[in-house]
Amino acid sequence: MTLKVAVGEQRGWAVLRVSGEMDLLTSPVLRQRVHEAVAEGRRSLVLDLSDVLFCDSSGVGVLIATRRLMRSCRGRLRLILPAQGAVEGSHVNRVLAALGVRRLFEVYADAERAVDDAAEPLSA
């Protein structure tokens, strides 16, 4: 399966809607889109992972690298990991929790909350 990344904007945030599988072969697509957004001057980034069906360590590595990149440029990163997404629940949410790195990210249930500076992130 492939990985698709649709780039949009919402309330001043760059929103990257990711769908498919994040693995060794496909994760570079997301990494490239993130770097392109940052090169364009975007410092507020939302990764909508609602439609990601699978994520391995390569995908997690891209998420952690994205967090590091955004912090280095004094940017902001938020993830969308709904409780019920990607068919049977957010696979990425379960993977991040199992690896103990979910707490590193500001996580929201949907795009409306993710781009709202008054909204509180979901608890880890």
N, C-alpha and C positions, 0 to 999 in steps of 0.2 A: 504494500500500500504506500501511497505517497503522502507527503505533508504539504498542505496548502496554507498560505499565510495571506490573508486579505488585510490590507492596511487602510485604516480610516481615521477619522478625527471626531472627537466628541468633547465639547466643552473645554477645548484647549489641550486635551490629552490625545496623544497618538494611540490608537487602539488597534492592536494586531490580533485578528481573529484567526486562531490556529485550528486546523482540523486534520485528522488522519493519525498517523503514528509517528512518534518522536523516537527515533532509534539511531544507530550509528550511521546509517546511510542518509537519513532524512533530516536529522538535527541541524546540519550545516545550513539548511534553507532558513530556519528560524534565526540562527546566529547572523546570517547575512542581512536579513530584513531588519534586525535590531541595530546592527552597525550602520545600515543605510539611514535609519530614522535618526540616530544620534549624529551622523555626519550632516544631516539636514538641519541640525540644531534643536532637535526634539529632546526635551529634558524631563517630560512627564509622559510616562509610558505605561500602558495597560496591556497585558497579555491575556487574552480571552482564551482559556484552555478548555472551555466547555465541551468542545467537540473533538478532543484528543482521546482516541480509543486505546492507545498504548503508549507507555513511556518507559524507556530503559535508562540505564545509568548515563548514557550519552545525552539524553534529553534533560535529565536532572543537571548534568554538567553545564549545559547551555543555560538553564535557568539560573544557576549559581553564578556563572560568568556574566550573565546579563545583570544580575544584582550588583556584582562587583563593578561592572562598567558604569552603571547608573550612579552608584555611590561615588565613584572616582570623578565624575563630572558634575557632582552635586545635583543629580537628577532624582526623580522619584519613579519607583516601580511598584505596580500593583498587579496582582493576579486575580483572574476570575476562575474560581473552582467551585461550582455549585454542588450542593449535596447530591442532587440528582441531575447528572449530565452525562454525556457520552454513553448513552443507553442505560446502564445499570448503576450509575453513580460515578463520580469523578475518579477515574483511574489515577490521574496525576495526583489528586489529593491523597489517595491511599498510599501511593508510592512515596511521596514526600513525607507523610506521617511515619511510614514504616522506617524510613532512613533517618528520621529525627531532624529533618531540615525544614519542615513545614513552618516552624516558628520564625524562620529567617525572613519570611515574606509577609507582606500585607495582603490578605486574601479577602475577596468580596464575592458575594453570591451572583451578582449581575453587573452589567456595564453601568447602569444608572447609579448604583451605589459606588462603584469603583471610581467614577469621575466626580463624585460629590465630595468636596473637601470636608463637609460636616459629618459625613457618614463614618461610622466606626467599623473597622475591619472585623471579620469573624474571628473568634478565638481559636487558638492553635489546637 
